[in-house]
Amino acid sequence: MMDEVPGSVGTSASFALRLGQTIFSSASLLFMSLAVEFYTYTAFCFLVTIMGLVIPWSFTLALVDGYSVLVKCPFRQPGIMLIVVVGDWVLSVLTLAAACSTAGVVDVLLKAGSSSCPTKLCSRYQISVGMAFLSWFLSLASALFNLWLLPSM
């Protein structure tokens, strides 16, 4: 039965996943933006852009999930579910790409020494990357749950 898929749109588990995505993406964006030099690296700009897309997407779907849970009416329209699944997968892949590319740049900066990246600045970048990976993990979970639900519609 389609209502039994935990984590799909309209469930309390989905609400928790979306809220987590919003929190981790916001934290990633915040820690990256606190460093005034982030714009000098393309990978960092890419991460900021993707987190800027993930935050409103996840927050909007968290609102939909919260409303669905409160009124006890799951959100199950095939056309809209297809958009949610495609959006989840696209943002999940982009989040992973941004987190991996940023992690690579941070690793290179750390190996280059403190002249390229002061310790305080590199720690912020590392925290930002960690938050992006956590956001990606939750995003992947949402994408998988919703993809699992889609064929039953």
C-alpha positions, -999 to +999 in steps of 0.1 A: +000+000+000+014+034-008+007+050+026+031+025+041+063+039+025+081+057+054+098+089+044+077+095+013+060+129+008+032+136+033+046+115+062+062+126+095+094+108+085+095+129+053+090+160+074+119+151+096+141+144+066+132+177+049+137+196+082+171+180+085+180+189+049+170+225+055+190+227+088+222+211+074+220+231+041+216+263+060+245+254+083+267+246+053+258+279+036+264+298+068+298+283+075+309+288+039+296+324+038+313+334+071+345+331+052+348+362+031+372+345+007+349+317-004+342+334-038+378+329-049+373+292-055+347+280-081+339+248-060+330+270-030+307+292-052+291+260-065+284+248-030+269+281-020+247+281-051+235+245-046+228+251-009+209+282-019+187+259-041+183+231-016+172+253+013+139+267-003+132+233-020+135+213+013+118+240+034+088+241+010+084+204+010+088+204+048+058+228+049+038+205+026+047+174+048+038+193+080+005+203+065-002+167+053+006+153+087-016+178+105-046+173+083-039+135+080-042+136+042-011+123+024-001+142-007-004+117-036-009+133-070+012+114-096+022+145-117+034+164-087+050+134-072+070+130-104+082+166-101+092+160-065+111+128-074+130+145-103+137+175-082+150+154-053+173+134-076+187+164-094+194+183-061+208+152-045+233+147-073+242+184-074+246+184-036+269+154-037+289+170-066+292+203-047+302+186-014+328+164-031+344+192-052+345+215-021+361+187+000+387+182-027+396+219-028+397+221+010+420+190+011+444+207-014+444+239+006+452+221+038+481+203+022+494+236+007+499+249+042+487+277+064+497+304+040+470+293+015+444+286+041+446+298+077+435+272+102+404+290+113+392+295+077+399+259+066+380+246+097+350+266+086+353+252+051+356+217+066+325+222+087+306+235+057+316+204+037+305+181+065+271+198+067+267+195+029+274+158+031+248+154+059+223+173+038+231+151+008+226+119+028+191+131+039+183+142+004+193+109-010+170+091+016+141+114+005+148+107-031+149+069-026+117+068-005+098+089-030+111+069-060+100+038-042+065+052-039+062+065-075+055+032-093+026+023-070+007+054-082 
